[in-house]
Amino acid sequence: MTTSRISDYLGHIIEAIDLATGYVHDVAQADFEADIRTQQAVSMNIIILGEAAAN
């Protein structure tokens, strides 16, 4: 695997972490549990993070 590809995957990981944590920053757990859109957005970024890490 080339260094460029590794950098791309690491960039995807960092972006997914930033997005997921941004969605829940200052959100109470009860509010998160009641908001399916935010749950799905966080879940999608966890999936992206996992896929990038697997590569």
Secondary structure, DSSP 8 states (H G I E B T S, - for coil): --HHHHHHHHHHHHHHHHHHHHHHTT--HHHHHH-HHHHHHHHHHHHHHHHHHH-
